[in-house]
């Protein structure tokens, strides 16, 4: 029971650690220096909590699940645990130096190494001391089809998600988002809507409500775009007069 609670707590803390590393990188990309320090501190605190949970977990597994304890403290499991510790320390150092981009990869690597080490330490059991992996496996034909479907799903879903993530981290989607925000601000609608709801309607709405009309006071809240169209309207309605020669 205690081991299960420790596993849940470690999973939540590891998720918070990776999330803080990614959010720190995003804050640096958007030049939010205060948020960079905020999420960096959260990542460091999560690392300290993970270290404390790891020490308690080793003590608990020594009595409750000795085979897991032996798997994590010897052989390939120990190698993976040491590699995970090195990645975690490297992540903390990269965050301190401001290398938040590389810190994302080391944070993910540290958590992934711990998961693999935990799986190797549980060998050969799927359910501790009662069900092994070979006993729970289906027929070979079913396993092959399951692996094939999983591979196809990873290729079809994973590749577009990775491309979307890279486009976002490179800043390729930022101009599109800013353009959409500019179009939808101040009650205007995007240009991709049906005819009659695009820039012409926005300009007409701007002229009708934001621009001063005879007998109507100027609007107290006017956007820069409305100021431009108001000035253009004034120029169109009152063209400059040329003095006769």
Helices and strands as residue ranges (DSSP letters): H 2-29, H 33-64, H 66-72, H 75-97, H 100-121, E 125-127, E 131-132, H 133-136, H 140-153, I 154-158, H 159-169, H 174-184, G 185-187, H 199-205, I 206-210, H 224-237
